[in-house]
Amino acid sequence: MTNTQTKEKIGSMFRVSAKSKPAAVAGALIAALKEHESVELVAVGAGAVNQSVKAIAIAKRFVQSLKCIPGFTDVQLDGENKTGMKLIVEKL
């Protein structure tokens, strides 16, 4: 199955870590969605995915019409290739 989402449609990309504050990520997500149709959150590891999902839940309080499209992506960290989650958040 191929991903039909093109790079041109994605306005911003944020890397989220396990130490990221969900409220701060939510604020950045809301600000980016004011300028772009969609934003991509990239997280590697369970803690980072958890913080990303919390941030989306917080953002949904302020922007009710959001949808999230989960997927996988390859990320290079410290010279190593890792598989991470990408969460594409779009305004409806």
Secondary structure, DSSP 8 states (H G I E B T S, - for coil): ------TTTEEEEEEE-TTS-HHHHHHHHHHHHHH-SEEEEEE-SHHHHHHHHHHHHHHHHH--SEEEEEEEEEEEETTEEEEEEEEEEEE-
